[in-house]
Amino acid sequence: MAETIKPYVTQLREEGWCVVENVIPADVVDAVREEVETSEADYNDFSKEHGRWERNVVSFMPRFAAHLANERLLAVIRELLGPQVRISQTEYKIRPPHYELVRAYHSDFPYDLNQKWHIGQPFPNAVIGITTLWMLSEFTAENGGTWVVPKTHVDLRNPRGKEDGIGDRNPLSGELQATGSAGSVLIMDSRIWHSNAENPSAGKRTAVVVRYAPWWLNLELFGVNTATIPGEVFDKLPDDVKLLYEHRAAGREPTVWV
């Protein structure tokens, strides 16, 4: 395993991003994509009635959740975060055809300078968060692959830094679009400057964002991203996925994070 993941780990450390292909096998990715696309409406209806932070997104997509502890993917993430990791956030990222959007460059939690709870600049030279984007449809330049600016994970400036004079709405030098086949996963050091992209194509672009954190990082942020998983749903998750979400299991005594 160490040799097979070495190129991904090296690229993550040097450039701040990489794409791992075939994390979700080709023979099941269509079914996973259908589950994610159809469940978004159920999640939105539930959230309107009960509140956004009442139920964790993963509760609505168990077929997708089964892949979140993929051995190859977690091996890469653990090389940067250490052996004990948790999932800090899960969210739908589905963009309809002909979706218009200007750049919105930023770093993710805990480095997002627009959030009240963020690490201040200059960011420490340490990986404290990993952002993954699960491509459930093919991501291309034509349908809007995520914009990334390689090597900016070690830049002391930030597009949202008020004194840095970069601006988060403009194209940036060195930017490129991360692309991959359906079932691939874009892995980013959460410090890297990145942006969602427009979708000028005639087809839907479907993804799920999942953020991983080291065991020690505080994730109890005034109710934000603390939505729970019903105990009966949690019980049906694979054991290795339970380890990633145990801190969000409702009505279940922790067995690992104690």
C-alpha positions in Angstrom: 0.0 0.0 0.0 2.8 2.4 0.9 4.2 2.4 -2.6 0.9 2.6 -4.4 -0.1 5.8 -2.5 3.3 7.4 -2.6 2.7 9.5 -5.7 -0.6 10.9 -4.2 1.1 11.8 -0.9 4.0 13.4 -2.7 1.8 15.6 -4.9 -0.4 16.6 -1.9 2.7 17.7 0.1 4.3 19.5 -2.8 1.3 20.9 -4.7 -1.5 20.7 -2.1 -3.9 18.6 -4.2 -4.2 15.3 -6.1 -6.9 13.2 -7.8 -7.3 9.5 -6.8 -9.1 7.6 -9.5 -11.6 4.8 -9.1 -12.3 5.1 -5.4 -15.9 4.2 -6.2 -15.9 1.3 -8.7 -17.3 2.0 -12.2 -19.9 -0.7 -11.8 -21.6 0.9 -8.8 -20.9 4.7 -9.3 -24.1 5.2 -11.3 -26.2 3.8 -8.5 -24.4 6.0 -5.9 -24.9 9.1 -8.0 -28.6 8.4 -8.4 -28.9 8.0 -4.6 -27.1 11.3 -4.0 -29.1 13.2 -6.6 -32.5 11.9 -5.5 -31.8 12.2 -1.7 -30.9 15.9 -1.9 -34.6 16.9 -2.1 -35.4 14.7 1.0 -32.6 16.3 2.9 -33.7 19.8 1.9 -37.3 19.1 2.9 -36.2 17.7 6.3 -33.9 20.7 6.9 -36.6 23.2 6.1 -38.9 21.6 8.7 -36.4 20.8 11.4 -33.4 23.0 10.8 -30.2 22.7 8.8 -28.0 21.3 11.6 -30.5 18.7 12.8 -29.6 15.7 10.7 -26.3 14.8 9.1 -26.3 14.7 5.3 -24.7 11.2 5.3 -28.0 9.9 6.9 -29.6 10.3 3.5 -27.0 8.5 1.4 -26.0 5.2 3.0 -24.8 3.7 -0.3 -22.4 6.6 -0.8 -21.3 6.5 2.9 -20.1 2.9 2.5 -17.1 4.2 0.4 -15.9 6.9 2.8 -13.4 4.6 4.6 -11.9 3.4 1.3 -8.6 1.9 2.3 -6.5 3.6 -0.4 -8.1 7.0 0.2 -7.7 6.8 4.0 -4.1 5.7 3.7 -3.3 8.9 1.8 -5.2 11.1 4.3 -3.6 9.5 7.3 -0.2 10.2 5.9 -1.0 13.8 6.4 -3.3 13.9 9.4 -2.1 11.0 11.4 -3.7 7.6 12.1 -6.8 8.9 14.0 -9.1 10.9 11.8 -12.8 11.9 11.8 -15.1 13.4 9.3 -15.9 17.0 10.2 -18.4 17.9 7.4 -20.4 16.3 4.6 -22.4 18.3 2.0 -24.1 18.0 -1.3 -22.3 19.8 -4.2 -24.7 19.4 -7.2 -24.7 21.9 -9.9 -27.4 22.0 -12.6 -26.8 22.5 -16.3 -25.9 26.0 -17.5 -25.0 27.0 -13.9 -23.4 30.4 -13.8 -20.8 31.4 -11.1 -17.8 33.7 -10.8 -14.7 32.5 -8.9 -14.9 32.5 -5.2 -11.4 31.5 -4.1 -10.9 30.5 -0.5 -9.3 28.0 1.9 -11.5 25.6 3.9 -12.1 25.1 7.6 -10.2 25.8 9.8 -8.5 28.3 7.5 -11.6 30.0 6.0 -11.1 33.7 6.9 -14.8 34.4 6.3 -15.8 32.2 9.2 -15.7 33.4 12.8 -13.9 30.3 13.9 -10.6 30.2 11.9 -6.9 30.0 12.4 -5.4 33.4 11.9 -2.7 34.4 9.5 0.0 33.4 8.9 -1.3 29.8 8.8 1.0 27.3 10.6 3.1 25.1 8.4 1.0 22.0 9.3 -1.9 20.1 7.7 -4.9 20.5 10.0 -7.7 19.6 7.5 -8.2 17.6 4.3 -11.0 18.5 1.9 -12.2 15.8 -0.5 -14.6 16.2 -3.4 -16.2 13.0 -4.6 -16.8 13.2 -8.3 -20.0 11.2 -9.0 -20.2 12.4 -12.5 -17.3 13.0 -14.8 -15.5 16.3 -14.0 -14.1 18.1 -17.1 -13.1 21.5 -18.2 -16.3 21.6 -20.1 -18.6 21.0 -17.2 -16.6 22.9 -14.6 -13.9 21.0 -12.7 -13.0 22.6 -9.4 -10.5 25.4 -9.7 -7.3 25.0 -7.7 -4.1 27.0 -7.5 -1.2 24.5 -6.9 1.3 25.2 -4.2 -0.8 27.9 -2.5 -1.2 25.7 0.6 2.1 27.0 1.7 1.5 30.6 0.7 1.3 32.9 3.7 -1.2 35.1 1.9 -4.9 34.2 1.2 -7.5 35.4 -1.3 -9.7 36.4 1.6 -6.9 38.1 3.5 -8.0 41.7 3.8 -4.4 43.0 3.6 -3.2 40.6 0.9 -4.6 42.4 -2.1 -5.4 39.2 -4.0 -9.2 39.2 -4.3 -11.2 36.0 -4.3 -13.4 36.7 -7.4 -10.8 36.9 -10.1 -8.9 34.3 -12.1 -5.5 33.7 -10.5 -2.1 33.0 -12.0 -1.4 29.3 -12.2 -5.0 28.2 -11.6 -6.2 24.9 -13.2 -9.3 22.8 -13.2 -9.2 19.4 -11.4 -10.8 16.8 -13.6 -11.5 13.1 -13.2 -13.8 10.2 -14.1 -16.9 9.4 -12.2 -15.8 7.7 -9.0 -12.6 9.7 -8.6 -11.9 11.8 -5.5 -10.1 15.2 -5.5 -8.1 15.4 -2.3 -6.9 18.9 -1.1 -4.9 20.2 1.8 -7.6 22.5 3.1 -5.2 25.5 3.0 -5.0 25.4 -0.8 -6.8 28.2 -2.7 -9.7 26.7 -4.6 -13.1 27.6 -6.0 -16.3 26.0 -7.2 -16.8 26.5 -11.0 -19.6 27.2 -13.3 -21.3 24.4 -15.3 -21.8 25.6 -18.9 -22.6 22.1 -20.1 -26.0 20.6 -20.8 -25.7 18.0 -18.0 -25.8 18.0 -14.2 -22.5 17.9 -12.3 -22.8 15.9 -9.2 -20.4 15.6 -6.2 -20.2 15.4 -2.5 -17.8 17.3 -0.3 -16.4 15.5 2.7 -13.9 17.0 5.0 -11.6 15.0 7.2 -9.9 16.2 10.4 -7.4 14.9 13.0 -8.8 13.5 16.1 -7.8 16.5 18.3 -9.4 19.3 16.2 -12.4 21.0 17.9 -15.5 20.3 15.8 -18.1 21.7 18.2 -18.6 25.1 16.7 -21.7 26.7 18.2 -24.0 24.2 16.5 -22.6 24.6 13.0 -21.8 21.3 11.2 -22.8 19.3 14.3 -25.9 17.6 12.7 -26.3 14.1 14.1 -27.0 10.7 12.5 -30.0 8.8 14.0 -28.8 5.8 16.0 -30.7 3.3 13.8 -29.0 4.7 10.7 -25.6 4.8 12.3 -25.9 1.1 13.3 -26.2 0.1 9.7 -23.0 1.8 8.6 -19.9 -0.3 8.0 -17.7 -0.5 11.0 -14.8 1.4 9.5 -17.2 4.2 8.5 -18.7 4.3 12.0 -15.2 5.2 13.3 -15.3 8.4 11.1 -18.8 9.5 12.3 -19.1 8.2 15.9 -18.9 11.7 17.3 -22.1 12.4 15.4 -24.1 9.3 16.4 -27.3 10.2 18.2 -28.2 8.0 21.3 -25.0 5.9 21.0 -22.3 5.6 23.6 -18.8 6.3 22.1 -16.4 3.4 22.0 -13.5 5.1 20.2 -13.6 8.9 20.9 -13.6 8.7 24.7 
